[in-house]
Amino acid sequence: MAVVTNLEPKRRKSTPLDDLTALVADDLSAVNEIIVQRMHSSVDMIPQLAGYLIAAGGKRLRPVLTLAAAELCGYKGEDHKMLAAVVEFIHTATLLHDDVVDESDLRRGLASANAVFGNKASVLVGDFLFSRSFELMVEVGSLDVLRILSKASAVIAEGEVLQLRTTNDTETSEQAYLEVIKAKTAELFAAACRVGAVVAARPQAEELALYDYGMNLGIAFQLVDDVLDYSAKQAKLGKTVGDDFREGKITLPVVLAFRRGNDEERAFWRRTMEELDQQEGDLERAQELMAKHNALKDTVERARHYGSIARDALGLFPDTPVKAALLEVLDFVIERDF
């Protein structure tokens, strides 16, 4: 029996993302129903575990982007709802796998699924959700959609492997870091937006413009996430502050601080990130070095750069409430503190 899950976002102060979500609220409600229905399995643990993670909340940004992109393109059918559910399933599956790989104990402020149900169950239910997403794609019946979303799934997996290669490597370049986040995070943003144009049968120029919007929004989103891991308060962030540091994960703030540091500072980064020889006070020292070299500030500036590219990508589309909301989401993603 499937677990009936309340998928509505918790009440909080309105944000630009709330405003965008409100514009597609009816469609999102239908998407939530599809998600609950398609989580069903005769194996009880599957809907229990998947429902646990989905019910934990989250911004639901990716499926909202699919719905908003379809709205922007004037789509009047129903398939975009199915595709938004596909996007959420792919995203949820990657979260389940990520938390196992990263050995994370928190997800959106709650115990992660792997902490509650175990690593084996999390990996296998993630595989189930990937498989379910492909079933839904086939039901939509568009080879272009299948091509875009299946490619995105493969690219995300490649990004995970790329991240393993750069973890604990202080010699990682900014370019190598960008390759990781483009694949691991931004590709799904891009695909989520692009399929909104594809299902609406819009010209290729509009399809690619939405892809560019999503890609650069996704890059900006991850850049800010990496800043927040060193600067946010845990209660707002929804995960343990400093997780990236403790795991030796090389993000852009680390890359910048390492390259701008002196020999003694680089030795600190090698000890803590490569050897994972971390002592009390090391996280605070890392934060001090990032402040000294403007690593966090400059990472946010990079995010603003990609946000500007995303903004320009929407120039092809007429001015509508949904376009205005998509533009405001850019600023929200970059300026958020949680």
C-alpha positions as CSV (number, residue, x, y, z in Angstrom):
1,M,0.0,0.0,0.0
2,A,1.3,3.4,-0.9
3,V,2.0,5.9,1.9
4,V,-0.3,9.0,1.6
5,T,2.1,11.9,2.1
6,N,1.4,15.6,2.5
7,L,3.5,17.2,-0.2
8,E,2.4,20.8,0.3
9,P,5.2,23.2,1.3
10,K,5.2,24.5,4.9
11,R,3.9,28.0,5.5
12,R,6.6,30.6,5.7
13,K,7.3,34.1,4.6
14,S,6.7,34.6,0.9
15,T,9.8,34.4,-1.4
16,P,10.2,34.7,-5.2
17,L,10.1,31.0,-5.3
18,D,6.8,30.9,-3.5
19,D,5.5,33.4,-6.0
20,L,6.6,31.3,-9.0
21,T,5.1,28.2,-7.3
22,A,1.8,30.1,-6.8
23,L,1.6,30.7,-10.6
24,V,1.7,26.9,-11.2
25,A,0.0,25.8,-8.0
26,D,-2.8,23.8,-9.6
27,D,-0.4,22.0,-11.9
28,L,1.9,21.3,-8.9
29,S,-0.9,19.8,-6.9
30,A,-1.6,17.4,-9.8
31,V,2.1,16.6,-9.9
32,N,2.1,15.8,-6.2
33,E,-0.8,13.4,-6.8
34,I,1.2,11.7,-9.6
35,I,4.2,11.3,-7.3
36,V,2.1,9.7,-4.5
37,Q,0.4,7.3,-7.0
38,R,3.7,6.3,-8.7
39,M,5.6,5.7,-5.5
40,H,3.2,2.8,-4.9
41,S,4.8,-0.6,-4.6
42,S,3.8,-3.9,-3.0
43,V,7.2,-3.8,-1.3
44,D,6.3,-1.6,1.7
45,M,9.7,-0.1,2.3
46,I,9.7,1.6,-1.1
47,P,6.8,4.0,-0.6
48,Q,7.8,4.4,3.1
49,L,11.4,5.4,2.3
50,A,10.6,7.5,-0.8
51,G,7.7,9.1,1.0
52,Y,9.9,10.0,4.0
53,L,12.3,11.9,1.8
54,I,9.7,13.7,-0.3
55,A,7.6,14.6,2.7
56,A,10.7,16.2,4.3
57,G,9.8,19.3,2.2
58,G,12.4,21.1,0.1
59,K,11.9,23.8,-2.4
60,R,10.6,21.6,-5.2
61,L,12.4,24.0,-7.5
62,R,13.1,21.5,-10.4
63,P,9.5,20.3,-11.0
64,V,8.3,23.9,-10.6
65,L,10.8,24.9,-13.3
66,T,9.3,22.3,-15.7
67,L,5.8,23.6,-15.1
68,A,6.8,27.2,-15.4
69,A,8.8,26.6,-18.6
70,A,5.7,24.9,-20.1
71,E,3.6,27.9,-19.0
72,L,6.1,30.3,-20.5
73,C,5.8,28.4,-23.8
74,G,2.0,28.5,-23.8
75,Y,1.5,24.8,-23.4
76,K,-2.1,23.8,-22.8
77,G,-1.8,20.0,-22.5
78,E,-1.2,17.6,-19.6
79,D,2.1,16.0,-20.3
80,H,4.2,18.6,-18.5
81,K,2.7,17.4,-15.2
82,M,4.0,13.9,-15.8
83,L,7.4,15.3,-16.8
84,A,7.6,17.4,-13.6
85,A,7.0,14.2,-11.6
86,V,9.8,12.6,-13.6
87,V,12.2,15.4,-12.7
88,E,11.3,15.1,-9.0
89,F,11.8,11.4,-9.1
90,I,15.2,11.8,-10.7
91,H,16.2,14.4,-8.2
92,T,15.0,12.4,-5.2
93,A,16.9,9.3,-6.5
94,T,20.1,11.4,-6.7
95,L,19.6,12.7,-3.2
96,L,19.2,9.1,-1.8
97,H,22.4,8.1,-3.6
98,D,24.3,11.3,-2.6
99,D,23.6,10.9,1.1
100,V,24.9,7.4,1.0
101,V,28.1,8.4,-0.8
102,D,28.6,11.5,1.4
103,E,27.6,9.6,4.6
104,S,25.2,12.5,5.4
105,D,23.1,12.3,8.6
106,L,20.9,15.2,7.8
107,R,18.7,16.2,4.9
108,R,16.6,19.4,5.0
109,G,17.0,19.5,8.8
110,L,15.8,16.0,9.4
111,A,17.6,12.6,9.7
112,S,18.6,11.5,6.2
113,A,16.8,8.5,4.7
114,N,20.0,6.4,4.9
115,A,20.3,7.3,8.6
116,V,16.8,6.1,9.2
117,F,16.5,3.1,6.8
118,G,20.1,2.2,6.1
119,N,22.4,2.6,3.1
120,K,21.3,-0.5,1.3
121,A,17.6,0.4,1.3
122,S,18.4,4.0,0.2
123,V,20.5,2.9,-2.8
124,L,17.9,0.4,-3.9
125,V,14.9,2.7,-3.5
126,G,16.9,5.3,-5.4
127,D,17.3,2.8,-8.2
128,F,13.5,2.1,-8.0
129,L,12.8,5.9,-8.5
130,F,15.1,6.1,-11.4
131,S,13.3,3.1,-13.0
132,R,9.9,4.7,-12.3
133,S,11.0,7.9,-13.9
134,F,11.8,6.1,-17.1
135,E,8.4,4.4,-17.1
136,L,6.7,7.8,-16.9
137,M,8.9,9.2,-19.7
138,V,7.8,6.3,-21.9
139,E,4.1,7.1,-21.1
140,V,4.6,10.6,-22.3
141,G,5.7,9.1,-25.6
142,S,8.2,11.8,-26.8
143,L,11.5,10.5,-28.0
144,D,13.0,14.0,-27.6
145,V,11.9,14.1,-24.0
146,L,13.3,10.6,-23.4
147,R,16.6,11.6,-25.0
148,I,16.9,14.8,-22.9
149,L,16.0,13.3,-19.5
150,S,17.9,10.0,-20.0
151,K,21.0,12.0,-21.0
152,A,20.6,14.2,-17.9
153,S,20.4,11.1,-15.7
154,A,23.7,9.8,-17.3
155,V,25.4,13.2,-16.9
156,I,24.4,13.4,-13.3
157,A,26.0,10.0,-12.6
158,E,29.1,11.2,-14.4
159,G,29.2,14.2,-12.2
160,E,29.0,12.0,-9.1
161,V,32.1,10.1,-10.3
162,L,33.9,13.3,-11.2
163,Q,33.3,14.6,-7.7
164,L,34.9,11.4,-6.3
165,R,38.0,12.2,-8.3
166,T,38.3,15.7,-7.0
167,T,37.4,15.0,-3.4
168,N,40.4,15.5,-1.1
169,D,42.5,17.0,-4.0
170,T,43.5,20.5,-3.2
171,E,45.1,20.9,-6.6
172,T,41.6,20.8,-8.2
173,S,41.2,23.7,-10.6
174,E,38.2,26.0,-10.8
175,Q,37.5,24.5,-14.2
176,A,37.4,21.0,-12.8
177,Y,35.1,22.1,-10.1
178,L,32.8,23.7,-12.6
179,E,32.7,20.5,-14.6
180,V,31.5,18.7,-11.5
181,I,28.7,21.1,-10.6
182,K,27.5,21.4,-14.2
183,A,27.1,17.7,-14.4
184,K,26.0,16.9,-10.8
185,T,23.6,19.8,-10.3
186,A,23.0,22.1,-13.2
187,E,22.2,19.5,-15.8
188,L,19.0,18.5,-14.2
189,F,18.0,22.2,-13.8
190,A,18.7,22.6,-17.6
191,A,16.8,19.5,-18.6
192,A,13.9,20.4,-16.3
193,C,13.5,23.7,-18.1
194,R,14.2,22.4,-21.6
195,V,11.5,19.7,-21.6
196,G,8.9,22.4,-20.9
197,A,9.7,23.9,-24.4
198,V,9.9,20.4,-26.0
199,V,6.5,19.3,-24.8
200,A,5.1,22.6,-26.1
201,A,6.6,22.0,-29.5
202,R,8.4,25.3,-29.5
203,P,11.2,26.3,-31.9
204,Q,14.7,25.0,-31.1
205,A,15.9,28.5,-30.2
206,E,13.4,28.7,-27.3
207,E,14.2,25.1,-26.3
208,L,17.9,26.0,-26.1
209,A,17.3,29.3,-24.4
210,L,15.4,27.5,-21.6
211,Y,18.2,25.0,-21.4
212,D,20.7,27.9,-20.9
213,Y,18.5,29.5,-18.3
214,G,18.3,26.3,-16.3
215,M,22.0,25.4,-16.7
216,N,23.2,28.8,-15.5
217,L,20.6,29.0,-12.7
218,G,21.8,25.5,-11.6
219,I,25.5,26.6,-11.5
220,A,24.6,29.7,-9.5
221,F,22.4,27.6,-7.1
222,Q,25.3,25.2,-6.4
223,L,27.9,28.0,-6.0
224,V,25.7,29.6,-3.3
225,D,25.1,26.2,-1.7
226,D,28.9,25.8,-1.4
227,V,29.2,29.2,0.2
228,L,26.4,28.4,2.7
229,D,28.2,25.3,3.9
230,Y,30.8,27.7,5.4
231,S,28.6,30.7,6.3
232,A,25.0,29.7,7.1
233,K,23.4,28.7,10.3
234,Q,22.6,25.0,10.6
235,A,18.9,25.6,11.5
236,K,18.4,27.6,8.3
237,L,20.6,25.5,6.0
238,G,18.9,22.2,6.8
239,K,22.1,20.3,7.1
240,T,25.2,20.4,9.2
241,V,27.3,23.5,8.5
242,G,30.8,22.4,7.6
243,D,29.8,19.0,6.1
244,D,31.8,19.8,2.9
245,F,34.9,20.6,5.0
246,R,34.6,17.5,7.2
247,E,34.3,15.3,4.0
248,G,37.2,16.9,2.3
249,K,35.0,18.1,-0.5
250,I,36.7,20.5,-2.8
251,T,34.4,23.4,-3.6
252,L,35.1,26.8,-5.1
253,P,35.6,28.6,-1.8
254,V,38.4,26.0,-1.0
255,V,39.9,26.3,-4.4
256,L,40.1,30.1,-4.2
257,A,41.4,30.1,-0.6
258,F,44.0,27.5,-1.4
259,R,45.3,29.3,-4.5
260,R,45.5,32.6,-2.8
261,G,47.1,31.4,0.4
262,N,50.7,31.2,1.5
263,D,52.7,28.1,2.1
264,E,51.5,27.7,5.7
265,E,47.9,28.1,4.7
266,R,48.2,25.6,1.9
267,A,49.7,23.2,4.4
268,F,46.6,23.7,6.5
269,W,44.3,22.8,3.6
270,R,46.4,19.8,2.7
271,R,46.2,18.5,6.2
272,T,42.5,19.0,6.7
273,M,41.2,18.3,3.2
274,E,43.6,15.7,1.7
275,E,44.7,13.8,4.9
276,L,41.4,14.6,6.7
277,D,43.5,15.2,9.8
278,Q,41.1,17.6,11.4
279,Q,41.2,19.1,14.9
280,E,39.0,21.2,17.0
281,G,38.9,24.7,15.7
282,D,39.9,23.8,12.1
283,L,36.5,24.7,10.6
284,E,36.8,28.1,12.2
285,R,40.3,28.5,10.8
286,A,39.0,27.5,7.3
287,Q,36.3,30.2,7.6
288,E,38.9,32.8,8.7
289,L,41.1,31.9,5.7
290,M,38.2,32.2,3.3
291,A,37.3,35.6,4.8
292,K,41.0,36.7,4.5
293,H,41.1,35.9,0.8
294,N,37.5,36.9,-0.1
295,A,36.8,33.3,-1.2
296,L,33.1,33.3,-0.2
297,K,32.5,36.8,-1.5
298,D,34.1,36.0,-4.8
299,T,32.2,32.7,-5.1
300,V,28.9,34.7,-4.7
301,E,30.2,37.1,-7.4
302,R,30.7,34.1,-9.7
303,A,27.1,33.1,-9.0
304,R,25.9,36.5,-10.0
305,H,27.8,36.2,-13.2
306,Y,26.0,33.0,-14.1
307,G,22.7,34.5,-12.9
308,S,23.2,37.3,-15.5
309,I,23.7,34.7,-18.3
310,A,20.5,33.0,-17.2
311,R,18.6,36.3,-17.2
312,D,19.8,37.1,-20.7
313,A,18.6,33.6,-21.9
314,L,15.0,34.5,-21.2
315,G,15.2,37.6,-23.5
316,L,13.6,35.6,-26.3
317,F,10.3,35.3,-24.4
318,P,7.5,37.9,-24.1
319,D,7.0,39.6,-20.8
320,T,4.5,37.7,-18.7
321,P,4.0,37.1,-15.0
322,V,5.7,33.7,-15.2
323,K,8.8,35.2,-17.0
324,A,9.0,37.9,-14.3
325,A,8.8,35.2,-11.6
326,L,11.6,33.2,-13.3
327,L,13.8,36.3,-13.3
328,E,13.1,37.0,-9.7
329,V,14.0,33.4,-8.7
330,L,17.5,34.1,-10.0
331,D,18.0,36.8,-7.5
332,F,16.4,34.7,-4.7
333,V,18.7,31.7,-5.5
334,I,21.8,33.9,-5.3
335,E,20.9,36.1,-2.3
336,R,19.3,33.4,-0.2
337,D,20.8,32.6,3.2
338,F,19.3,29.1,3.6
